Amino acid sequence: MEYINNELHLGPKKKNLKSLLSNYKQPIYVYDLDFIRARFALMSQALQGVRIFYAMKANSNPQVLRCLKDLGAGADVVSLGEIHRALENGFTVSDIVYSGVGKTRHEITEALKLGIYQINVESLPELERIGEIAKSLNKKAAVALRLNPDIDIKTHPYIATGLRDNKFGMELSLIPELISCLKKNSESLDLVGISLHLGSQMMEFEGYQEALEKLKKIYKTLQSEFKSLRKFDFGGGLGIFYDRLDLAKEESLLKEYAAITMNSLKELHCELQSEPGRWLLGHAGVLLTQVQYIKKTSHKKFAIVDSGMNHLIRPSLYEAFHLIYPVEKKNQESLFDVVGPICESSDFFAKDRMLGEVQEGDFLAVMDAGAYGYSMASTYNLQDLPGEVCI
């Protein structure tokens, strides 16, 4: 972001955010498609030869999806709804990897009827269910086993997914039973890959490298049993900085992450898959909201805005930090809590944040809201969903 003539501009092409507010009626998510294209190019270059399946849960805006599809991305989905959204926006069934821990019979049946490229399996009962349904449909399901290596990547506990007390993936001790199930259902199950995902906001890679080395050995063992095994999905989770804009450092971390991945897995000579979301979309979006009231107490000054945890739940759910800037620059600074209209004490975007001397009617930009923003929004308190604009 950058102020030009005291007006906030977004992205490398410096797009004016104030120009979007002339007919303002509700909070707006704004996505910079040029920034998404630039980030995808950087990731594709760093992970050469890797098939990138964009994690749709981060942001499923149709224009964003079409943009990524045009760039060559596949789609990593976690529900039948996301499968339908992907297909509606140009992806084919051969572009879709289906993840998620709670796939219902109906969802699995529909995915198999469609011929989804790959189903990432999260539990032994799920594997048994897929085998049973595929047999009834006279289909052979292409499955990858999501394995849980019980490794900590030092992230928020709510977004860690590779520890033994997480609901995700399967313990390595379960492998003999998985092999038995696959062989028992050899006519309806085709083991094509193994999958790893340790969590989100990964900024250091010691644990990640340890997990790759651990699962590489298991891959080789499984390949001796199943000649169909030919894919290694190393997940996503590469983090971004929310407390500052440092794209150069993020690119450096991407290169480090890519080098570790490629050096660890190159000897497998298999299809490598990745599932990025936040790294591609996080900085590409902002949430624009209007100040409704300035409320002063003996202890605090509140900027009460027309958006809240119903539109961007990350601060309330994860105590996440987002930079906030006035759309029009204010010279004199003052300390505010930025809070929303929802009837919950947890409804805030920031506490004790130094802003310009904002007033009623001013607009604020909540930065780095392109991932896990609108996709996690709700109509709690029967508030309307925010708008979305792609620029």
C-alpha positions as CSV (number, residue, x, y, z in Angstrom):
1,M,0.0,0.0,0.0
2,E,1.1,3.6,-0.5
3,Y,-0.4,7.1,0.0
4,I,-0.4,9.2,-3.1
5,N,-1.8,12.8,-2.6
6,N,-3.0,11.6,0.8
7,E,-5.1,8.8,-0.7
8,L,-4.5,5.1,-0.1
9,H,-3.4,3.1,-3.2
10,L,-3.2,-0.7,-3.4
11,G,-0.8,-3.1,-5.0
12,P,2.2,-2.8,-7.3
13,K,0.2,-0.8,-9.9
14,K,-1.0,1.7,-7.2
15,K,-4.7,1.5,-7.6
16,N,-6.7,4.2,-5.9
17,L,-9.1,2.8,-3.2
18,K,-11.0,6.0,-2.7
19,S,-12.4,5.7,-6.3
20,L,-14.3,2.7,-5.2
21,L,-16.3,4.5,-2.5
22,S,-18.4,7.0,-4.5
23,N,-21.6,4.9,-4.2
24,Y,-20.7,3.2,-0.9
25,K,-23.6,1.2,0.6
26,Q,-21.8,-1.6,2.6
27,P,-18.4,-2.9,3.5
28,I,-16.4,-4.0,0.5
29,Y,-13.7,-6.6,-0.1
30,V,-11.4,-5.5,-2.8
31,Y,-9.1,-7.9,-4.6
32,D,-6.2,-6.9,-6.8
33,L,-6.0,-9.5,-9.6
34,D,-2.7,-8.1,-10.9
35,F,-1.1,-8.8,-7.5
36,I,-2.5,-12.4,-7.6
37,R,-1.0,-12.9,-11.0
38,A,2.4,-11.6,-9.8
39,R,2.4,-13.9,-6.7
40,F,1.3,-17.0,-8.8
41,A,4.2,-16.3,-11.2
42,L,6.7,-16.1,-8.3
43,M,5.4,-19.4,-6.8
44,S,5.4,-21.2,-10.2
45,Q,8.9,-20.1,-10.9
46,A,10.1,-21.2,-7.4
47,L,8.3,-24.6,-7.6
48,Q,9.1,-25.4,-11.2
49,G,7.5,-28.7,-12.2
50,V,5.1,-28.7,-9.3
51,R,1.4,-28.9,-9.9
52,I,-0.3,-26.1,-7.9
53,F,-3.8,-26.7,-6.6
54,Y,-5.1,-23.5,-5.2
55,A,-6.7,-23.9,-1.8
56,M,-10.2,-22.6,-2.5
57,K,-11.1,-22.3,1.2
58,A,-8.9,-19.2,1.3
59,N,-11.1,-17.2,-1.2
60,S,-13.7,-18.6,-3.6
61,N,-14.6,-15.4,-5.4
62,P,-15.5,-16.4,-9.0
63,Q,-13.3,-13.8,-10.7
64,V,-10.4,-14.9,-8.5
65,L,-11.0,-18.5,-9.4
66,R,-11.1,-17.7,-13.1
67,C,-7.9,-15.7,-12.8
68,L,-6.1,-18.6,-11.2
69,K,-7.5,-21.1,-13.6
70,D,-6.2,-19.0,-16.5
71,L,-2.8,-19.0,-14.9
72,G,-2.7,-22.8,-14.8
73,A,-3.8,-23.6,-11.3
74,G,-5.8,-26.5,-10.2
75,A,-8.2,-26.4,-7.3
76,D,-7.9,-28.0,-3.8
77,V,-11.4,-28.3,-2.4
78,V,-12.9,-29.4,0.9
79,S,-16.6,-29.7,0.1
80,L,-19.1,-30.5,-2.7
81,G,-20.0,-26.9,-2.7
82,E,-16.4,-26.0,-3.6
83,I,-16.3,-28.7,-6.2
84,H,-19.4,-27.1,-7.9
85,R,-17.9,-23.6,-7.6
86,A,-14.7,-24.7,-9.2
87,L,-16.5,-26.4,-12.1
88,E,-18.7,-23.4,-12.6
89,N,-15.6,-21.2,-13.1
90,G,-13.6,-23.2,-15.6
91,F,-11.9,-25.9,-13.7
92,T,-12.4,-29.5,-14.9
93,V,-12.6,-32.6,-12.8
94,S,-8.9,-33.4,-13.7
95,D,-8.0,-30.1,-12.0
96,I,-9.5,-30.9,-8.7
97,V,-8.0,-32.5,-5.5
98,Y,-10.6,-33.2,-2.9
99,S,-9.5,-32.8,0.7
100,G,-11.3,-32.5,4.1
101,V,-11.9,-34.6,7.2
102,G,-15.7,-35.0,7.1
103,K,-16.7,-36.1,3.6
104,T,-20.3,-37.4,3.6
105,R,-21.6,-40.4,1.7
106,H,-23.4,-38.0,-0.6
107,E,-20.3,-35.9,-1.3
108,I,-18.1,-38.9,-1.9
109,T,-20.7,-40.4,-4.3
110,E,-21.0,-37.2,-6.3
111,A,-17.2,-36.8,-6.4
112,L,-16.8,-40.3,-7.7
113,K,-19.5,-39.9,-10.3
114,L,-17.8,-36.8,-11.5
115,G,-14.4,-38.5,-11.7
116,I,-12.5,-36.1,-9.5
117,Y,-8.7,-36.3,-10.1
118,Q,-7.8,-37.3,-6.6
119,I,-9.3,-37.7,-3.1
120,N,-7.1,-37.0,-0.2
121,V,-8.1,-39.5,2.6
122,E,-8.1,-38.4,6.2
123,S,-9.0,-41.6,8.1
124,L,-9.2,-45.3,7.9
125,P,-13.1,-45.3,8.1
126,E,-13.1,-42.7,5.2
127,L,-10.9,-45.0,3.1
128,E,-13.2,-47.9,3.8
129,R,-16.2,-45.8,2.9
130,I,-14.7,-44.6,-0.4
131,G,-13.9,-48.2,-1.3
132,E,-17.4,-49.3,-0.5
133,I,-19.1,-46.5,-2.5
134,A,-16.7,-46.9,-5.5
135,K,-17.4,-50.6,-5.6
136,S,-21.2,-49.9,-5.7
137,L,-20.7,-47.4,-8.6
138,N,-18.3,-49.8,-10.4
139,K,-15.6,-47.1,-10.2
140,K,-12.0,-47.1,-9.1
141,A,-11.2,-44.2,-6.8
142,A,-7.9,-42.4,-7.1
143,V,-6.9,-41.8,-3.5
144,A,-4.0,-40.2,-1.6
145,L,-3.3,-40.9,2.1
146,R,-3.0,-37.8,4.2
147,L,-0.4,-38.8,6.9
148,N,0.1,-37.0,10.1
149,P,3.8,-37.0,11.1
150,D,3.2,-35.4,14.6
151,I,5.5,-32.5,13.9
152,D,5.1,-28.9,15.3
153,I,5.7,-26.0,12.9
154,K,5.3,-23.3,15.6
155,T,2.0,-21.7,14.4
156,H,-1.2,-20.8,16.1
157,P,-2.8,-24.0,17.6
158,Y,-6.0,-23.4,15.7
159,I,-4.2,-23.6,12.3
160,A,-1.8,-26.4,13.2
161,T,-2.8,-29.6,11.5
162,G,0.2,-32.0,11.7
163,L,0.2,-32.9,15.4
164,R,-1.2,-36.1,16.9
165,D,-3.9,-34.3,18.8
166,N,-5.2,-32.6,15.6
167,K,-8.2,-34.1,13.7
168,F,-6.3,-34.1,10.4
169,G,-4.5,-37.0,8.7
170,M,-3.6,-40.4,9.9
171,E,-1.0,-41.6,12.4
172,L,2.0,-43.4,10.9
173,S,1.3,-46.4,13.1
174,L,-1.9,-46.9,11.1
175,I,-0.1,-47.7,7.9
176,P,-0.3,-51.6,8.2
177,E,-4.1,-51.3,8.5
178,L,-4.2,-48.8,5.5
179,I,-2.3,-51.3,3.4
180,S,-4.6,-54.1,4.4
181,C,-7.7,-52.0,3.5
182,L,-6.2,-50.9,0.1
183,K,-5.4,-54.5,-0.8
184,K,-8.8,-55.7,0.3
185,N,-10.5,-53.1,-1.9
186,S,-8.0,-53.3,-4.8
187,E,-10.8,-53.3,-7.4
188,S,-12.3,-50.1,-6.1
189,L,-9.3,-48.2,-4.6
190,D,-6.2,-47.0,-6.5
191,L,-3.5,-45.6,-4.2
192,V,-2.0,-42.8,-6.3
193,G,-0.3,-40.5,-3.7
194,I,0.5,-39.5,-0.1
195,S,-0.4,-36.1,1.3
196,L,1.2,-33.9,3.9
197,H,-0.1,-30.7,5.4
198,L,1.3,-29.4,8.7
199,G,-0.7,-26.2,9.1
200,S,-0.9,-22.6,8.1
201,Q,1.3,-19.5,8.6
202,M,4.5,-21.6,8.3
203,M,7.5,-19.2,8.5
204,E,10.3,-21.5,9.5
205,F,11.0,-24.9,7.9
206,E,12.9,-27.2,10.3
207,G,9.8,-29.1,11.2
208,Y,8.6,-29.2,7.5
209,Q,11.9,-30.6,6.3
210,E,11.8,-33.3,9.1
211,A,8.3,-34.2,8.0
212,L,9.3,-34.5,4.3
213,E,12.2,-36.8,5.2
214,K,9.9,-39.0,7.4
215,L,7.2,-39.3,4.7
216,K,9.7,-39.8,1.9
217,K,10.7,-43.1,3.5
218,I,7.1,-44.1,3.9
219,Y,6.4,-43.2,0.2
220,K,9.2,-45.6,-0.9
221,T,7.8,-48.4,1.4
222,L,4.3,-47.9,0.0
223,Q,5.6,-47.8,-3.6
224,S,7.1,-51.3,-3.2
225,E,3.5,-52.5,-2.3
226,F,1.5,-50.3,-4.8
227,K,3.0,-49.6,-8.2
228,S,0.2,-47.1,-8.8
229,L,1.8,-44.7,-6.3
230,R,3.1,-41.7,-8.2
231,K,2.2,-38.5,-6.5
232,F,3.4,-36.6,-3.4
233,D,1.2,-33.7,-2.2
234,F,3.3,-31.6,0.2
235,G,0.4,-29.3,1.1
236,G,0.5,-25.5,1.5
237,G,0.7,-23.3,4.6
238,L,3.5,-20.9,3.6
239,G,3.0,-17.8,5.7
240,I,2.9,-14.1,5.1
241,F,3.7,-11.1,7.4
242,Y,0.6,-9.4,8.7
243,D,2.4,-6.8,10.9
244,R,4.3,-5.3,8.0
245,L,4.6,-5.4,4.2
246,D,7.9,-7.1,3.4
247,L,7.4,-8.8,0.0
248,A,11.1,-9.2,-0.5
249,K,11.5,-11.3,2.7
250,E,8.4,-13.3,1.8
251,E,9.9,-14.1,-1.6
252,S,13.2,-15.1,0.1
253,L,11.2,-17.5,2.4
254,L,9.4,-18.9,-0.7
255,K,12.8,-19.7,-2.3
256,E,14.0,-21.4,0.9
257,Y,10.8,-23.4,1.2
258,A,11.0,-24.4,-2.5
259,A,14.7,-25.5,-2.2
260,I,14.0,-27.7,0.9
261,T,11.0,-29.3,-0.9
262,M,12.7,-30.0,-4.2
263,N,16.0,-31.2,-2.6
264,S,14.1,-33.5,-0.3
265,L,11.7,-35.0,-2.9
266,K,13.6,-34.9,-6.2
267,E,14.8,-38.5,-5.9
268,L,11.1,-39.8,-5.8
269,H,10.7,-38.8,-9.5
270,C,7.0,-38.4,-9.0
271,E,4.3,-35.8,-9.6
272,L,4.7,-33.1,-6.9
273,Q,1.6,-31.2,-5.7
274,S,1.1,-28.1,-3.6
275,E,-2.0,-26.5,-2.1
276,P,-1.2,-22.8,-1.5
277,G,-3.9,-20.3,-0.5
278,R,-2.9,-17.5,1.8
279,W,0.5,-16.8,0.2
280,L,-1.2,-16.1,-3.1
281,L,-4.2,-14.2,-1.9
282,G,-3.5,-12.7,1.6
283,H,-2.0,-9.3,0.5
284,A,-4.2,-9.1,-2.6
285,G,-7.3,-8.1,-0.6
286,V,-8.4,-5.3,1.6
287,L,-11.7,-4.8,3.5
288,L,-13.1,-1.2,3.2
289,T,-15.3,-0.1,6.0
290,Q,-16.9,3.2,7.2
291,V,-16.6,4.8,10.6
292,Q,-20.1,5.2,12.0
293,Y,-19.3,6.7,15.4
294,I,-16.4,7.9,17.5
295,K,-17.2,6.8,21.0
296,K,-15.1,8.2,23.9
297,T,-15.0,6.8,27.5
298,S,-12.8,7.6,30.4
299,H,-10.4,4.8,29.4
300,K,-10.8,4.4,25.6
301,K,-11.6,5.9,22.3
302,F,-13.5,3.6,19.9
303,A,-13.9,3.9,16.2
304,I,-17.1,2.0,15.6
305,V,-17.3,0.7,12.0
306,D,-20.0,-0.9,9.9
307,S,-18.0,-4.2,9.5
308,G,-16.9,-6.6,12.2
309,M,-16.2,-10.2,13.1
310,N,-19.2,-11.2,10.8
311,H,-17.1,-10.1,7.8
312,L,-13.5,-10.7,9.0
313,I,-13.3,-13.1,11.9
314,R,-9.5,-13.6,12.1
315,P,-8.9,-11.0,14.8
316,S,-11.7,-12.5,17.0
317,L,-10.9,-16.1,16.3
318,Y,-7.1,-16.2,16.2
319,E,-6.3,-12.8,17.8
320,A,-4.8,-12.1,14.4
321,F,-3.2,-8.8,13.6
322,H,-4.2,-6.7,10.5
323,L,-2.8,-3.4,9.6
324,I,-5.5,-0.7,9.3
325,Y,-5.1,2.6,7.5
326,P,-7.5,5.5,6.8
327,V,-8.3,5.6,3.1
328,E,-7.5,9.4,3.3
329,K,-4.4,10.1,5.3
330,K,-4.8,11.9,8.6
331,N,-1.8,13.8,9.9
332,Q,-2.5,14.0,13.6
333,E,-2.5,10.5,15.2
334,S,-4.7,9.1,18.0
335,L,-5.1,5.8,19.7
336,F,-8.3,3.8,18.9
337,D,-10.0,0.4,19.4
338,V,-11.5,-0.4,16.0
339,V,-14.7,-2.3,16.7
340,G,-17.8,-3.5,14.8
341,P,-21.6,-3.6,15.2
342,I,-21.9,-7.2,16.4
343,C,-23.2,-7.9,19.9
344,E,-20.1,-9.7,21.1
345,S,-17.2,-8.3,23.1
346,S,-14.9,-10.2,20.8
347,D,-16.1,-8.1,17.8
348,F,-13.0,-6.0,17.1
349,F,-10.4,-5.5,14.3
350,A,-7.8,-3.8,16.5
351,K,-7.1,-2.7,20.0
352,D,-5.0,0.3,21.1
353,R,-4.1,1.0,17.4
354,M,-2.5,4.3,16.4
355,L,-4.5,5.8,13.6
356,G,-4.9,9.2,12.1
357,E,-7.5,11.4,13.8
358,V,-10.4,9.6,12.1
359,Q,-13.9,11.0,12.3
360,E,-17.5,9.8,11.7
361,G,-18.0,9.1,8.0
362,D,-14.3,8.3,7.2
363,F,-13.2,5.1,5.6
364,L,-10.7,2.6,6.9
365,A,-8.9,-0.1,5.0
366,V,-8.2,-3.4,6.8
367,M,-5.2,-4.8,5.0
368,D,-4.1,-8.3,4.0
369,A,-7.7,-9.6,4.0
370,G,-7.6,-11.4,0.7
371,A,-7.5,-14.9,2.3
372,Y,-9.9,-16.3,4.9
373,G,-11.9,-13.1,4.9
374,Y,-15.1,-13.3,2.9
375,S,-14.9,-17.1,2.8
376,M,-15.3,-17.1,6.6
377,A,-17.9,-14.4,6.7
378,S,-21.4,-14.9,8.2
379,T,-24.8,-13.3,8.5
380,Y,-24.6,-13.3,12.3
381,N,-27.0,-10.8,13.9
382,L,-28.7,-11.0,10.4
383,Q,-26.1,-8.5,9.1
384,D,-25.7,-8.5,5.3
385,L,-22.6,-10.1,3.8
386,P,-20.0,-7.6,2.5
387,G,-19.6,-6.8,-1.2
388,E,-16.7,-8.0,-3.3
389,V,-14.9,-6.1,-6.1
390,C,-12.0,-7.3,-8.3
391,I,-9.7,-4.6,-9.8
